[in-house]
Amino acid sequence: MTRIVGEVMTREVVEARRETPFKDVARLLDEHRISGLPVVDHDDKVLGVVSGTDLIRRQAERPVNGHAPTAGDLMSTPAITVHPQQRVADAARVMERHGVERLPVVDEEDRLIGIATRRDLLRVFLRTDEEIRREILDEVFTSAPSAPQHGVTVTVEDGMVTLSGRLEPGTDVPLVIRRTWRVDGVVGVVNGLA
């Protein structure tokens, strides 16, 4: 079963408002031992994200307009967000592509409902080799009528899957390989199927 963001996200989100003062943002980051937080409006819609890096960068500069900065002044916009039904692997790609460490999770009206951090997404790789093997047998081979499991051996070591054996003539081997790759926790696939 492919995991989705809604299954791994953190539901209790520390957030700031646009008008939250610099010192309060720093206090929230320190008290909750987090590196960043979403900035939301009165409707809980995500406006941006402010991180410890944003605070440090701003501190290195001198205030230009003479007022203490707020979360609205510090935040990175637009916020890169994900929806709870997106696949964990897709969320990880979004994080990597945009160079962010956290993704606010929003509902269909773009309201904040959670946050997915790198740590949350990495949990899918903590599955045991036996859990991964069992899912491949159950989901890839048993449920796929064109790829019966008799005569096939599936071994998993540290998330690396090796498939070997003979499949029925006409079986779509590339499809079997793609489905195996989609199993959470798989880090590589060695194809020895004939």
N, C-alpha and C positions, 0 to 999 in steps of 0.2 A: 504494500500500500504506500503510495507516494504521500509524504507528509505535506501539509499546507501551513502557511504562516499562522493562521488562527489557532493551530494546535501547539505551537511553540512560543508564541509571543508572550510578553509580559503584559498582564492586564492592568496592574496598578501602575499608572504612569505619573511620574513627577513632571509637572508642566509649569510654564510661566505664561504670563500675559504680556502683551506688548509693553505695558507701562511698568512692569516689574523692574526695580532698580538693579544696577550692576551688582551691588553688595548682596542683595537678596538672591540673585542668580548664583553668585559664587557660594553663598551659604547653602543653597539647595544642592548644588553639585557636591559640596563637601559632606554635608549631613547624610546624603543618600549614597555617597560613594559611587557616583556616576560621572561619566565624562561629557554628557550632553543631555539636552532636554528640548522637547518641542515647545514652541511658542504658539498659543492658541488665542482666538478671538472670543467674544462673549457667547458665541454659538458653538464653541469647541472645535471650530474649523482651524486646521493647521496653517499658520502663516509662515512659519520658518522653523529653524532649529538653531539653538545656541549651544556652543561647546566650550569646554575649558580653553581650547585653542583660540576661540574667538575672544574670550576674556583677556588672555595673555597678549594677544595681538593688539587689542584696544588699549591695554595698560601701557604697552610700549609706545603708543602714540600719546600725544597730549590732547586733551579736549579742545576742539576747535571752537565750539560755540559757547563754552563756559558753563554748560550744564552737565550734571552727572549722567552718564549714558544709561539707557534702559535696555531691556531684552530686545525691544523693537529696533534699537540702534545697532545692536550687536549681532542679531541673528543672520544666518545665511538664508537667502531666499532665491528661488522658490524652494520649498521643502520637497525632498524626494520622498514619496510615500508609496505604500503598497496596500493591497486589499487582503483581507484575511483568507480568501479562497485561493490566493496565488500559491504556486508551489514553492517550497523552501529553496530549491535549487535556483529558481528564477529570481527570488529575492536576493540570494547570494550574488548572482550575476549583476543585479542592479547595484548592490553595495559596491562591488568591485569596479564596475564601470564608472560610478560617480565618486569613488574614493571616500565613501562615508562609512561610519561605524555603527549607525543606527538608522532604522527606518520607522517613522511613525506609521501605524496601521490605522487606516481610515475605513469607515463604512461607505455605503453607496452615496451618501450625502456629504462625503469628505469630512466627517466628524471623527475626531480622535477616539479610538477604542482600545488602543494598545500600542506597544512599541516592540520592534524586533531588533535585537542587538546581534552582533557577531556571535556572542556566546550562545544566544538562543538558537541561532541557525546551526551552529556547530553540534548541537545535541544529537542531530540525526546521525552523525558519524560515530556516536558512542554505542551504537547497537553492536551486539555480539555477532561474531561470525556465524554462529548457529541460527540466530534470528534472521540474518540476511539470507542464509542458505534455505531456510524453511520458507521464507517469502518467495524466493525465486522458484522453488519447487511448486508452491501453492498457486502463485499468481502468474508466473510466466509459462510454466509447463502444464499444470493441471487445468488451468482455466482457458488455455489456448488450444482449441481442438486440432489445430494444424501442427501442434508440436507436442505429441505425447511424450511422457517422461520415461517410459520404459527404455532401457538401453542407454540412458543419459546419466552421466555422473556430474554432480555439481559440488565443487569444493571451494571453500572460502577461507582465505588466510589474510588477516589484517585488512579486510575489506576488498581484497583482490580476489575476483571470481575466476575460476577456471571451469569451462564447460567442455566436456568431452563425451564421445559416444556417437552413435548413429541415430539419425532421425528418419522418420518416414519419408519416402520420396515425395517431392513437391512441397516439403516444409519450407517456409520462408525463413531461412537462417538469419538474414540481416534483421528481420523483425524480432526474432528471439534475442539477438544481441542488443538491439535498441531497448527492448523491454527490460532486459537484465540491467542495462545501464541506468534505467529510471528507478530502480529499487534504491530507496534511501540507505545510505551507508556504503554503497558500492563505490570504490575508488578506481577500479580498473577491471577490464574483462579480457580474459585470454580465451580465444575461440579455438577449440579443438573438435568441433562438431563436424560430422561428415554426413 
